[in-house]
């Protein structure tokens, strides 16, 4: 995050109460010059017993608080944001992206895992890619916050677990072994700031540390997901980066969760939304929709 600061005061920042959510909110609050009050909010996802709650349930109460004027802005892991925000709300900015890759914890590489090794993850995207790469390992659902998952690993319930490099880093934990083989989730590694549309107070407060390159790549990835009609129940990976000439390269993965079939593709362009839509069309042309049906 860029260390420059702009004078501002009196903002109420909404966040979930998990250790990672609080760490992320504190990063943004610390970059705003002036008084920022952290307001902890329990979402439907936090109070639900179901581990399969869709993304809307992880932000619903926060968006309601924004709409009601109870908070002024919220900070989310961009990968947790639904494809469409609630009416009247917008992504007011994004901070510089952290390492977007997935990390393998408990083993030195995917190749080093023994046949039959148990690998834990809660992500359908990770499941699909892991099984496509190593059909001989057992990929097992693993839910809970970062601490819970690492404790399960330490207890010997798994031979390895897969987490996000960015989340581990923001919690000050060992970042594990980055997995270049896996295409990350849409927005992974990015902190998105959500606010009421046209809120000039928030715009002024976050302007000094908004990152233009990150915002371009986030728009491309979200445009791809939107064009495909993807939800969090889809095994979709998408990652964009800005090249030296200013163009954007967007890579994507779509596959079946059992790893039996998948497609990967990449495309380049200069306009983020058009790029995401173009790559979505390319993926559809080679059977992405059928894979996900």
C-alpha positions in Angstrom: 0.0 0.0 0.0 1.3 3.5 -0.9 2.3 5.3 2.3 1.1 8.7 1.2 -1.8 10.1 3.2 -4.6 12.6 2.7 -6.2 14.6 5.5 -9.6 13.3 6.5 -11.5 12.5 9.7 -14.6 10.9 11.1 -15.0 7.9 8.9 -16.7 4.7 10.0 -15.2 1.6 8.4 -17.3 -1.6 8.4 -15.6 -5.0 8.6 -16.3 -8.5 9.5 -14.7 -9.6 12.8 -12.4 -12.4 11.6 -8.7 -11.9 12.3 -8.0 -11.5 8.6 -10.8 -9.1 8.0 -9.7 -7.0 10.9 -6.1 -7.0 9.8 -7.2 -5.8 6.3 -9.5 -3.1 7.7 -6.6 -1.8 9.9 -4.3 -1.6 6.9 -6.8 0.7 5.2 -7.7 2.7 8.3 -4.0 3.3 9.0 -3.5 4.7 5.5 -6.3 7.3 6.0 -5.2 10.5 7.7 -7.6 11.3 10.5 -10.0 9.5 12.8 -11.4 6.2 11.5 -13.7 4.0 13.6 -13.8 0.3 12.9 -17.3 -1.1 13.1 -17.5 -4.9 13.4 -20.5 -6.4 11.6 -21.7 -10.0 11.7 -22.9 -11.1 8.2 -25.3 -13.9 7.4 -22.3 -16.0 6.3 -20.7 -15.5 9.7 -23.8 -16.7 11.5 -24.7 -19.5 9.1 -23.9 -23.1 9.9 -23.5 -23.9 6.2 -20.0 -23.7 4.8 -21.4 -23.3 1.3 -22.9 -19.8 1.8 -22.6 -17.8 -1.4 -20.6 -14.6 -1.5 -23.6 -12.3 -1.0 -24.0 -13.7 2.5 -20.5 -12.6 3.5 -21.2 -8.9 2.7 -25.0 -8.6 3.1 -25.1 -6.9 6.5 -22.2 -4.7 5.6 -23.9 -3.5 2.5 -27.1 -2.9 4.5 -25.1 -0.8 6.9 -23.6 1.2 4.0 -27.0 1.8 2.5 -28.5 2.9 5.8 -25.6 5.4 6.5 -24.5 3.5 9.6 -20.9 3.2 8.1 -19.1 5.2 5.4 -17.0 2.5 3.8 -16.1 -1.1 4.0 -13.0 -3.2 3.2 -13.2 -6.6 1.6 -10.9 -9.2 0.1 -11.9 -8.5 -3.5 -12.2 -12.3 -4.1 -15.1 -12.4 -1.6 -17.2 -9.7 -3.3 -20.2 -10.9 -5.3 -20.2 -10.1 -9.1 -22.9 -7.5 -8.6 -22.9 -5.1 -5.7 -26.1 -3.9 -4.0 -27.8 -1.0 -5.7 -26.3 2.4 -4.9 -23.0 1.0 -3.9 -19.7 0.9 -5.8 -16.0 -0.1 -5.5 -14.5 3.2 -4.5 -10.9 2.0 -5.0 -8.4 -0.8 -4.5 -5.0 -0.8 -2.8 -1.9 -2.2 -4.4 -2.2 -5.9 -4.9 -0.4 -8.3 -2.7 0.8 -11.7 -3.9 -2.2 -13.1 -5.7 -1.0 -16.7 -5.7 -2.2 -19.7 -3.7 0.2 -21.2 -1.2 0.8 -24.8 -0.3 1.3 -25.2 3.5 2.8 -28.4 4.9 4.8 -29.6 1.8 7.6 -28.2 -0.3 5.7 -28.6 -3.6 2.8 -30.4 -5.3 5.2 -32.8 -6.9 6.7 -33.7 -3.5 3.3 -34.9 -2.2 3.0 -38.7 -1.9 0.3 -40.5 -3.8 -2.8 -40.5 -1.7 -1.8 -37.4 0.3 -4.7 -35.5 1.8 -4.8 -31.9 0.7 -7.4 -29.6 2.3 -9.1 -26.6 0.7 -12.6 -25.0 0.8 -12.3 -23.7 -2.8 -13.9 -25.4 -5.8 -11.5 -23.6 -8.0 -8.5 -25.0 -6.1 -10.1 -28.5 -6.0 -10.5 -28.5 -9.8 -7.0 -27.4 -10.5 -5.3 -29.6 -7.9 -7.2 -32.7 -9.2 -6.3 -31.8 -12.8 -2.6 -31.6 -11.8 -2.5 -34.6 -9.4 -5.3 -37.1 -9.9 -3.6 -39.4 -7.4 -4.0 -37.2 -4.4 -7.1 -36.8 -2.2 -8.4 -33.3 -2.2 -10.6 -32.9 0.9 -13.0 -30.0 1.8 -11.7 -27.9 4.6 -13.6 -24.9 6.0 -13.0 -22.3 8.7 -10.8 -19.3 9.1 -7.0 -19.3 8.4 -6.1 -20.2 11.9 -8.6 -23.1 12.0 -7.2 -24.6 8.8 -3.6 -24.4 10.0 -4.5 -26.0 13.3 -6.1 -28.9 11.4 -2.9 -29.2 9.4 -0.8 -29.2 12.6 -3.0 -31.8 14.1 -2.2 -34.2 11.3 -5.7 -34.2 9.7 -4.1 -33.2 6.3 -0.7 -33.6 4.6 -1.0 -30.1 3.2 -3.5 -27.3 2.9 -3.9 -24.6 0.3 -4.4 -21.0 1.4 -3.9 -17.5 -0.2 -0.4 -16.0 0.0 -1.9 -12.6 0.7 -4.0 -13.7 3.6 -1.1 -15.5 5.3 1.1 -12.4 4.8 -1.4 -10.0 6.2 -1.7 -12.1 9.3 2.1 -12.3 9.7 2.2 -16.0 9.1 4.6 -18.2 7.1 3.5 -17.7 3.5 4.0 -21.3 2.5 5.1 -22.4 -1.0 3.6 -20.2 -3.8 1.8 -22.4 -6.4 2.5 -20.9 -9.8 0.6 -23.8 -11.3 -2.8 -22.6 -10.0 -4.6 -19.6 -11.5 -5.9 -17.5 -8.5 -9.5 -16.4 -7.8 -10.9 -13.3 -9.2 -9.6 -10.4 -7.2 -7.3 -12.5 -5.0 -4.7 -10.5 -3.2 -6.6 -7.2 -3.7 -8.3 -5.2 -1.0 -11.5 -3.5 -2.4 -13.0 -0.5 -0.7 -16.8 -0.4 -1.0 -18.8 2.8 -0.5 -22.0 4.6 -1.5 -21.9 5.7 -5.1 -20.6 9.2 -5.5 -19.6 9.6 -1.8 -17.0 12.4 -2.1 -15.8 12.2 1.5 -14.7 8.6 0.9 -13.3 9.3 -2.5 -11.1 12.1 -1.0 -10.0 9.8 1.9 -8.9 6.9 -0.3 -7.5 8.8 -3.3 -3.9 8.9 -2.0 -3.5 5.1 -1.8 -5.7 3.9 -4.7 -3.6 1.8 -7.1 -4.6 2.4 -10.8 -2.9 -0.8 -12.1 -4.7 -3.0 -9.5 -8.0 -1.4 -10.3 -7.6 -2.1 -14.0 -6.7 -5.8 -13.4 -9.6 -6.1 -11.0 -12.1 -4.7 -13.5 -10.8 -7.2 -16.2 -11.2 -10.2 -13.9 -14.6 -9.2 -12.6 -15.8 -8.5 -16.2 -14.7 -12.0 -17.2 -16.7 -13.6 -14.3 -19.7 -11.4 -15.0 -19.7 -12.2 -18.7 -19.6 -16.0 -17.9 -22.4 -15.6 -15.3 -20.0 -17.1 -12.7 -20.8 -17.4 -9.1 -18.7 -18.5 -6.2 -19.9 -22.0 -6.8 -18.0 -22.1 -10.1 -14.4 -23.5 -10.3 -13.2 -20.4 -12.1 -9.7 -18.8 -11.9 -8.8 -15.5 -13.4 -5.7 -13.4 -13.0 -4.7 -10.2 -14.9 -1.4 -8.3 -14.9 -0.4 -5.0 -16.5 2.5 -5.5 -18.9 5.4 -3.1 -19.6 3.7 -1.6 -22.6 0.5 -0.8 -20.6 -1.6 -3.6 -22.0 -3.3 -6.2 -19.7 -2.7 -9.9 -19.9 -5.7 -11.9 -18.5 -5.4 -15.7 -17.8 -8.3 -17.9 -16.9 -9.1 -21.5 -15.9 -12.5 -23.2 -15.9 -12.9 -26.9 -15.1 -14.9 -29.6 -13.4 -14.3 -30.0 -9.7 -13.3 -33.6 -10.2 -10.4 -32.5 -12.4 -11.6 -34.7 -15.3 -11.9 -31.8 -17.9 -10.8 -28.2 -18.0 -9.9 -25.3 -20.3 -7.2 -22.6 -19.8 -6.7 -19.6 -22.0 -5.2 -16.1 -22.0 -5.8 -12.9 -23.9 -4.4 -9.4 -24.1 -6.0 -6.0 -24.4 -6.0 -2.4 -23.3 -9.5 -1.9 -22.0 -10.3 -4.0 -19.0 -14.0 -4.7 -19.4 -13.7 -5.4 -23.1 -10.8 -7.8 -22.4 -12.7 -9.7 -19.8 -15.7 -10.1 -22.1 -13.5 -11.2 -25.0 -11.8 -13.9 -23.0 -15.2 -15.1 -21.7 -16.3 -15.5 -25.3 -13.2 -17.5 -26.1 -13.8 -19.8 -23.2 -17.4 -20.3 -24.1 -16.3 -21.2 -27.7 -14.2 -24.1 -26.4 -16.8 -25.5 -24.1 -16.6 -23.6 -20.8 -20.3 -23.5 -20.3 -20.7 -27.2 -20.9 -18.0 -27.9 -18.3 -19.9 -25.9 -15.7 -23.4 -27.1 -16.6 
